[in-house]
Amino acid sequence: MEESSPLRVRAAGICVVAGQVLMESLADRELWGVPGGRVEVGETLEQACVREYREELGMHVSCERLAMVGDCFFELDDGSVSHDLTFYFIVEPPGRPYKPPVVDSHEPELKFTWLPIEALNAVDLVPEHLLTLLPRAIRSERTLYASYDARKDGKDMCATTVVRR
C-alpha cells in the first residue's frame, strides 16, 4: 500500500472580468493556477475562498456559484501521495467592474495576472486539466467534477469530467 498524505481540502475563486481570468503563481515561477488555498477548521468552503482573496490580494469578492470540483492525486517529492479536493467558485469583485481591476499581491511569494481566457493554452497551468476545464467551467451553469491523477509512478495522467446539475 502506498503512503499518502492527509486529504487536503482547498477553495479557489475563478474571477472573470471582461474576458480575462485572474491567475496566481509562485513569484519565482511561471506556473499558473486559480487563486485560493486551504480551508481552515471551522470555515465553510465559501468563507475560505473569500478569505484567500482578502489575504492574498486585499480584494473582497463574493462567491456566485460552485463551478467545479477537482479531485486530484499528486506524488510529492518524498514519494508520498497527496489527495487534494479543490472547490472552484465563480467569484465577483465588488461593483462588477467593466475592466480587470489592478491587483497587487499581499504575499511576497505570490504574483497575480489577468489572462485572456482564450490565451490559457499559451501558459503552463496547474493542475494541467485547467486548460480544458477552466473555460468550460466559466461558460457552464453546471458544476463540473474533474478527477485527475498526476502521480509520477507511470500511471496515466487523465482528466475525467462529469457534468452535474
N, C-alpha and C positions, 0 to 999 in steps of 0.2 A: 504494500500500500504506500502511495506517495505521501510525503509530508506536505502539509498545507498550512498556510497562514489562516488566521481567522477571517471570516466573512467581513468584507468592508462594504459599508453602505454609504453611497455618495449621492449628493443632489447637485444638479447643474442647471444653468439657465441659458437657454437659447434666445439671444436678444437680436432681433432683426429690425433694422431701420433703413428705409429707402433701398431695399435690395441688398443690403450688406449685413453680415452677421459678425458679432463681436467674438473674437477668439483670444485665447491666452496661451502663453508659452513660458517655459523657464527662461530667465533673462539671457542665459548663455547658450541657448539652443534656438532652432527654427523648427520645432515640432509642436504643432498647434492643436489645441483642444477647446472644449466648451468650458467657460468659467464655472467653477464650482469646487466642492470639497466634501469632506467627511461630514456625516450627520452626527451631531453630538447627542449624548444621552439626554433625554428629556425634551428634545425638539422634534417637530414634525419635519417631513421632507421639505415642505414649502418654506418653513421657517429657516431651515438650513440653507436653502437656495438664496433666500433674501439676505441672510446674514453674510454668506460668502461674497455676494456682490457688494454689500456695505463695507466689509472688511478689506477686500482686495482692491476695490475701485472707489469707494466712497459714494457709490451710486445706489439710490433707492429704487428698487424695482418691485413690481407686483407679479405674482405668478398667475398667468391667464388659464393655462391648461397643461395637463401632463401630455407630452408629445411622444416620449419614447422611454422604454426601459432597456438598459443594456445589461446583459447577464454574461460577464466576461471572465475568462480564466487567463492568467498570465504566469509565466515562470519567472521568478525573481532571480537575481544574481547568485544567491546562495543555494539555488536549486529547489527551494520551496515553491509551492503554488499559491497564488493569490486569487481569490474569488471575489470579484467586485460586482456589486449591483449598483448601477447608476440610474437615477431617475432624472430624466431631462424634461424640464418645464419650458414652455414658451413664456418669456418674461417681457414685460413692458416697462420702459423707463417713464418717469413722471412727465406728464404733458404730451405724451405721444409725439415726439419731435419728427419733423419732416426730413431732417438730415441727421446722420450719425453724430451724436454728441462727442466732444473731445473727452478722451479718457486718459487718466493718469493712474499708474499703479501705486497703490498704497503699501505694497510689499516689494522690497528691493529685489527679491529673487524671481519676480514675475514681470512679464511685459504683456501688453494687450494691443490688439489692432483690429480694425474693421476690414473684413474681406468681402468682396462681391461674392454672392452665393455661387454664381457661375464660374468663379475662379478657384473654388476649393480644390479642384483637381490639380492645381499648379503648386500646392504646398503639401508638406508632409503632415498628415493628421494622425492623432492618437485618440482612441483606437482607430485602426485603419478603416473599419466599417463605416465611420462617419462620412467618408467620401460619397458613398451611395445613399446612406440612410438620412443624413442631416437634411439635404434638400427635400427629401420625401417627407420627413417629419415636420418641416416648416410648412409645406403645402397642404398636408393632410389634416383633416379634422379628427382623424382616428389616432389612437395611441399605438405606436409600433413596439414590438418586442423583438430584440435582437440578441441572439446567443452567439458568442464569439469565443473561439479557442485559439489563443496565441502562445501556447507553450512551445518551448524550443526543442522538445524531445522528438520532433519528427511528425507530430500529429498535424493533420491538415489545418490550416487556418481557414475558418469558414464563418460566414455570416448567414444566419437563418432569420428570416423576417416573418412574423405572424402579425397580421393586422387585426386588431380588436376594436370593438366599439367602446 
